[in-house]
Amino acid sequence: MADRKTGQTELLYVTSGDMYQPYSYSLGRLGAEFLNTIKEEKRFLGARCPGCNRVYVPPRSVCGRCHMKMEELVPVSDEGEIVACAIIEFGFVDPNTGIARPVPYGTAFIRLDGADTALPHFLDSVDREKVKVGARVKAVFEETRTGKIMDIKHFALIDQYRRPGGSNGFSVE
Ligand SMILES: [Zn+2]
């Protein structure tokens, strides 16, 4: 706002107020079984569509393509490949914890073997030569698990040539 008499600009401030915004929502049966299986068995389940056979990880109740209700859960691997990734250099508040995660850190959408969709999570690496689309990763679980998505500590980069003839097009030759 300009002061008409002097022409100088008055500095104004906006404060955020309390930003505490607690929330809760139902995971549904499929989501609950997904997280419970990670918690209890360190394994992944996906929801398989009875119409098009796509396997969703994380599971959802309705297929995004053919809109059929999904009720079947099938096991998928704890290994997969990166389908999109980023190395985060600019800190911001992590919605999972409410605090800023130290930067830099790696994050990716990961398609687990046996799944058709990708799960977003953190990586164990910020190596720009290795964090790439097509890189192979494996889930690392927390020792103490509570039934939350962060029971997966992160995904660790593994030898991208381990799986011959993989869907990412890499081979051992
Ligand atoms: Zn479908």
Boltz pocket constraint, residues with backbone or C-beta under 6 A from the ligand:
constraints:
  - pocket:
      binder: B
      contacts: [[A, 49], [A, 50], [A, 51], [A, 52], [A, 53], [A, 54], [A, 63], [A, 64], [A, 65], [A, 66], [A, 67], [A, 68]]
      max_distance: 6.0
